[in-house]
Amino acid sequence: MNINSISTPTITPNSINQTTQGKTIIQTNNGWVSEADKRIQALTDNYRKINEQNKQFNDPMQHIQDKYVNINSPYFRSDLTETERDISLHTEGSWLHNGGAGCYYFGDSFFRSDSPSTFNGDVEVAERKGFNRQKVNDQLKQLLDKYQINIPNDTLLTFTIDPNNYKLTVSGTDDIELSRQLEQALNTADNVKELFVHIIQSRSYNNTQFTREKSEKNDLVTVIKNSTGYDLKNLAVVNGKFVTKDGIDILELYKNSLLKNNPYAGILIEHYGSQLSDLAKNGFDSIPDLFLSIGYGNGSLQDIGQKENYGTGKKDWIKELKASVDSLNK
């Protein structure tokens, strides 16, 4: 079906943790509800009602067929286009058999009255990133207030994160005590890990901090650590394989962890197994680690290495993008 579609995830906004000692305050995701999310919810509510109506008939599937296929039926929806009938047939059938829709289509007749400018993927992505940036700025302020750290106005700092241990270092000031206080405050719980992911999720496609090789290496190291508990950086290489102190091939441990409950185990093992082999052959340090930096000043994080900035006072370009898209769709 050649119609724009979107999958239907469960929308559960993350709540911000309280500033209790030892708790993570910085959060990567903060409950952004996009236009796509709103459309999914509206369609879900609509088709839930229609599904209940269909089930009132002795043969619900036949009734659905009558509405969208049988032109001689009194229930036939002649007011819809062929594409709209095809969409409704598919979606109502899915609801009847599965209790929900695997995906929805934005060509659905439910949206007939919508202006095309109400939804644009590029605008939604930019707005989501801007929303999360403001939330992270607020959470950083919470963290600094908690440790009673005051950063002088117009002090422009750089936070740099080591991906191997999620340790953050501060540069940009000669005030050694301020740097020490900031590093002590930020390197608590999973705050730095959340900030690291936030930088990744805020990146533009041409961000100069990222290369394909560094990103793939970081992904590989993260996947292996999450699956086996081992950090590739600390493992020896023997006969072209990363091995534990006990001489166990890390790939075998990864395979075992996947084969227990992952239906895509074969694909994942092939993908990451090939990367593991190449990294072991060339050496862990043959590809630079994905160290990431982000600026901070006057209460806001500022992006580094890209034109698009989601910092406070730097987001007018998002409004301009939206206005440009709206004008094209008029």
C-alpha positions as CSV (number, residue, x, y, z in Angstrom):
1,M,0.0,0.0,0.0
2,N,1.7,3.2,-1.2
3,I,0.5,5.4,1.6
4,N,2.6,7.1,4.3
5,S,2.3,5.0,7.5
6,I,3.7,5.0,11.0
7,S,3.9,2.2,13.6
8,T,2.0,2.5,16.8
9,P,4.3,2.5,19.9
10,T,3.0,2.7,23.4
11,I,3.2,6.4,24.5
12,T,4.5,6.5,28.1
13,P,6.0,9.9,29.0
14,N,9.1,9.6,31.2
15,S,8.8,11.4,34.5
16,I,11.7,13.3,35.9
17,N,13.4,11.7,38.9
18,Q,13.4,13.6,42.1
19,T,16.6,15.2,43.3
20,T,17.2,12.6,45.9
21,Q,20.8,11.7,46.6
22,G,22.1,9.2,44.2
23,K,19.2,9.5,41.7
24,T,19.6,10.3,38.0
25,I,18.2,13.8,37.3
26,I,19.1,14.2,33.6
27,Q,16.7,12.4,31.4
28,T,17.2,11.8,27.6
29,N,13.5,11.5,26.9
30,N,11.0,13.7,28.5
31,G,7.5,12.8,27.3
32,W,7.4,14.8,24.0
33,V,4.1,14.2,22.3
34,S,4.4,14.8,18.6
35,E,1.8,15.5,16.0
36,A,2.3,11.9,14.8
37,D,1.6,10.7,18.4
38,K,-1.6,12.7,18.5
39,R,-2.7,11.3,15.2
40,I,-2.0,7.7,16.3
41,Q,-4.0,8.3,19.5
42,A,-6.9,9.8,17.6
43,L,-7.0,6.9,15.1
44,T,-6.7,4.4,17.9
45,D,-9.8,5.9,19.7
46,N,-11.7,6.0,16.4
47,Y,-10.9,2.4,15.3
48,R,-11.6,1.0,18.8
49,K,-15.1,2.4,18.6
50,I,-15.6,1.1,15.0
51,N,-14.2,-2.4,16.0
52,E,-16.9,-2.6,18.8
53,Q,-19.5,-1.7,16.2
54,N,-18.3,-4.3,13.8
55,K,-18.4,-7.0,16.4
56,Q,-22.2,-6.4,16.9
57,F,-22.7,-8.2,13.5
58,N,-23.0,-12.0,13.3
59,D,-20.0,-12.0,10.9
60,P,-17.9,-9.0,11.6
61,M,-15.4,-9.7,8.9
62,Q,-18.1,-10.0,6.3
63,H,-19.5,-6.7,7.4
64,I,-16.1,-5.1,7.0
65,Q,-16.0,-6.6,3.5
66,D,-19.5,-5.3,2.7
67,K,-18.4,-1.8,3.7
68,Y,-15.3,-1.6,1.6
69,V,-15.5,-4.2,-1.2
70,N,-19.1,-5.2,-1.9
71,I,-20.5,-2.4,-4.0
72,N,-24.0,-4.0,-3.8
73,S,-24.2,-3.9,-0.1
74,P,-26.3,-1.2,1.6
75,Y,-23.3,-0.7,3.9
76,F,-20.9,0.1,1.1
77,R,-18.9,3.3,1.7
78,S,-19.3,4.9,-1.7
79,D,-18.4,8.3,-0.1
80,L,-14.8,7.1,0.3
81,T,-12.1,6.9,-2.4
82,E,-10.7,3.5,-3.4
83,T,-7.5,4.2,-1.5
84,E,-9.5,5.2,1.6
85,R,-11.6,2.0,1.5
86,D,-8.5,-0.1,1.1
87,I,-7.0,1.6,4.2
88,S,-10.1,1.1,6.3
89,L,-10.5,-2.5,5.2
90,H,-6.9,-3.2,6.2
91,T,-7.1,-1.4,9.5
92,E,-10.5,-2.6,10.7
93,G,-9.4,-6.2,9.7
94,S,-6.3,-5.8,11.9
95,W,-8.3,-4.5,14.8
96,L,-10.8,-7.4,14.5
97,H,-8.2,-10.1,14.4
98,N,-5.4,-8.6,16.5
99,G,-7.1,-6.1,18.8
100,G,-5.2,-3.2,17.3
101,A,-3.3,-1.9,14.3
102,G,0.3,-2.7,13.5
103,C,0.5,0.6,11.7
104,Y,-1.8,3.5,10.7
105,Y,-1.9,5.3,7.4
106,F,-2.0,9.1,7.1
107,G,-4.0,8.8,4.0
108,D,-6.9,7.6,6.2
109,S,-10.2,9.3,5.6
110,F,-10.2,10.3,9.2
111,F,-7.8,13.0,8.3
112,R,-9.6,14.4,5.2
113,S,-10.1,17.8,6.8
114,D,-6.5,18.1,7.8
115,S,-4.2,20.7,6.2
116,P,-1.1,19.0,4.8
117,S,1.0,21.4,6.8
118,T,-0.1,20.0,10.1
119,F,2.5,17.2,9.8
120,N,6.1,17.3,8.6
121,G,8.7,14.9,9.7
122,D,11.7,17.3,9.6
123,V,9.8,19.9,11.7
124,E,8.6,17.2,14.2
125,V,12.2,15.9,14.7
126,A,13.5,19.5,15.3
127,E,10.7,20.3,17.7
128,R,11.3,17.1,19.6
129,K,15.0,17.8,20.0
130,G,14.3,21.4,21.0
131,F,11.8,20.2,23.6
132,N,14.2,17.7,25.1
133,R,17.0,20.2,25.2
134,Q,14.9,22.6,27.2
135,K,14.0,19.8,29.7
136,V,17.7,18.8,30.0
137,N,18.6,22.4,30.6
138,D,16.1,22.5,33.4
139,Q,17.4,19.2,34.8
140,L,21.0,20.5,34.7
141,K,19.9,23.5,36.7
142,Q,18.3,21.2,39.2
143,L,21.5,19.3,39.5
144,L,23.6,22.4,39.9
145,D,21.2,23.9,42.5
146,K,21.3,20.6,44.4
147,Y,25.1,20.9,44.8
148,Q,24.9,24.7,45.2
149,I,27.1,25.4,42.2
150,N,27.1,28.9,40.7
151,I,28.5,29.4,37.2
152,P,29.2,33.1,36.4
153,N,27.3,34.7,33.5
154,D,29.0,34.5,30.1
155,T,31.3,31.6,31.3
156,L,31.3,29.3,28.3
157,L,32.2,25.8,29.3
158,T,32.7,22.5,27.4
159,F,31.6,19.2,28.8
160,T,33.4,16.2,27.2
161,I,32.4,12.6,27.8
162,D,34.5,9.5,27.6
163,P,32.2,6.8,26.1
164,N,34.2,3.9,27.8
165,N,33.3,4.9,31.3
166,Y,30.8,7.8,30.9
167,K,33.2,10.1,32.7
168,L,32.7,13.8,32.1
169,T,35.5,16.4,32.2
170,V,35.0,20.2,32.1
171,S,37.1,22.7,30.2
172,G,36.8,26.4,29.3
173,T,37.5,27.9,32.6
174,D,40.7,28.6,34.7
175,D,38.7,28.2,37.9
176,I,40.0,24.8,39.0
177,E,37.5,24.6,41.9
178,L,34.5,25.3,39.7
179,S,35.6,22.5,37.3
180,R,36.1,20.1,40.2
181,Q,32.7,20.9,41.6
182,L,31.0,20.5,38.2
183,E,32.7,17.2,37.5
184,Q,31.8,15.9,41.0
185,A,28.2,16.9,40.6
186,L,27.7,15.6,37.0
187,N,29.5,12.3,37.4
188,T,26.8,11.0,39.7
189,A,24.3,8.1,39.1
190,D,23.6,7.9,35.3
191,N,23.6,11.6,34.7
192,V,26.6,11.6,32.3
193,K,25.3,8.5,30.4
194,E,21.9,10.3,29.9
195,L,23.8,13.4,28.7
196,F,25.9,11.4,26.3
197,V,22.7,9.9,24.7
198,H,21.2,13.4,24.6
199,I,24.1,14.6,22.5
200,I,23.7,11.7,20.2
201,Q,20.0,12.3,19.8
202,S,20.6,16.0,19.2
203,R,23.1,15.4,16.4
204,S,22.6,16.6,12.8
205,Y,23.5,14.2,10.0
206,N,26.7,16.2,9.3
207,N,27.9,16.7,12.9
208,T,31.7,16.8,12.7
209,Q,32.1,14.9,16.0
210,F,30.7,11.8,14.4
211,T,32.0,9.4,11.8
212,R,30.4,6.2,10.7
213,E,33.3,4.2,12.0
214,K,33.3,5.8,15.5
215,S,29.5,5.5,15.7
216,E,29.6,1.8,14.8
217,K,32.4,1.1,17.2
218,N,30.5,2.8,20.0
219,D,27.3,0.9,19.1
220,L,29.2,-2.4,19.1
221,V,30.9,-1.8,22.5
222,T,27.5,-0.8,24.0
223,V,25.7,-3.9,22.6
224,I,28.4,-6.3,23.8
225,K,28.6,-4.7,27.3
226,N,24.8,-4.7,27.7
227,S,24.5,-8.3,26.6
228,T,27.5,-9.9,28.3
229,G,28.7,-7.4,31.0
230,Y,32.2,-7.2,29.4
231,D,33.9,-4.1,28.1
232,L,35.7,-4.8,24.8
233,K,38.4,-2.2,25.7
234,N,39.5,-4.4,28.7
235,L,39.6,-7.7,26.8
236,A,42.6,-9.4,25.3
237,V,42.7,-10.4,21.7
238,V,43.8,-14.0,21.1
239,N,43.9,-15.6,17.6
240,G,41.8,-12.8,16.2
241,K,39.1,-12.9,18.9
242,F,38.2,-10.9,22.0
243,V,38.4,-13.2,24.9
244,T,37.7,-13.0,28.7
245,K,40.3,-13.8,31.3
246,D,39.0,-17.4,31.3
247,G,39.7,-17.6,27.5
248,I,36.1,-17.5,26.5
249,D,35.3,-16.0,23.1
250,I,33.1,-12.9,23.8
251,L,31.2,-13.7,20.6
252,E,30.1,-17.0,22.1
253,L,28.8,-15.2,25.2
254,Y,27.0,-12.7,23.0
255,K,25.4,-15.5,20.9
256,N,24.2,-17.3,24.1
257,S,22.6,-14.2,25.4
258,L,20.7,-13.6,22.2
259,L,19.6,-17.2,21.5
260,K,17.6,-17.3,24.7
261,N,14.9,-14.9,23.7
262,N,15.7,-12.8,20.6
263,P,13.9,-13.7,17.4
264,Y,16.4,-11.7,15.4
265,A,19.4,-13.5,16.9
266,G,20.8,-14.7,13.6
267,I,20.8,-11.3,11.9
268,L,22.3,-9.6,15.0
269,I,25.0,-12.2,15.4
270,E,26.0,-11.9,11.8
271,H,26.1,-8.1,11.9
272,Y,28.0,-7.7,15.2
273,G,30.0,-10.8,14.7
274,S,31.5,-9.4,11.6
275,Q,32.3,-6.1,13.3
276,L,33.9,-7.9,16.3
277,S,36.1,-9.8,13.9
278,D,37.3,-6.7,12.1
279,L,37.9,-4.8,15.3
280,A,39.9,-7.7,16.8
281,K,41.9,-8.0,13.7
282,N,42.7,-4.3,13.4
283,G,43.0,-3.6,17.1
284,F,40.6,-1.8,19.5
285,D,42.4,1.5,19.1
286,S,42.4,1.3,15.3
287,I,39.2,3.3,15.4
288,P,39.0,6.4,17.7
289,D,36.5,6.2,20.5
290,L,33.4,8.4,20.2
291,F,34.3,11.1,22.7
292,L,31.5,13.7,22.6
293,S,31.5,17.3,23.7
294,I,28.7,19.9,24.2
295,G,28.9,23.5,25.2
296,Y,27.3,25.0,28.3
297,G,26.8,28.7,29.2
298,N,24.2,31.0,30.7
299,G,22.0,28.1,31.7
300,S,21.8,26.2,28.4
301,L,23.6,23.5,26.5
302,Q,24.9,24.5,23.1
303,D,25.6,22.1,20.3
304,I,29.1,21.6,18.9
305,G,30.1,20.5,15.4
306,Q,26.9,21.3,13.6
307,K,24.9,24.2,12.3
308,E,21.7,23.4,14.0
309,N,21.7,24.5,17.6
310,Y,19.0,23.6,20.1
311,G,20.3,25.9,22.9
312,T,18.2,28.6,24.5
313,G,17.9,31.6,22.2
314,K,19.3,29.6,19.2
315,K,16.1,27.9,18.0
316,D,14.6,30.5,15.7
317,W,15.6,28.3,12.8
318,I,13.0,25.8,13.8
319,K,10.2,28.4,13.5
320,E,11.7,29.4,10.1
321,L,11.7,25.8,9.0
322,K,8.1,25.3,10.0
323,A,7.0,28.5,8.3
324,S,8.8,27.4,5.1
325,V,7.1,24.0,5.1
326,D,3.7,25.6,5.8
327,S,4.2,28.0,2.9
328,L,5.0,25.2,0.5
329,N,1.9,23.3,1.5
330,K,-0.5,26.2,1.0
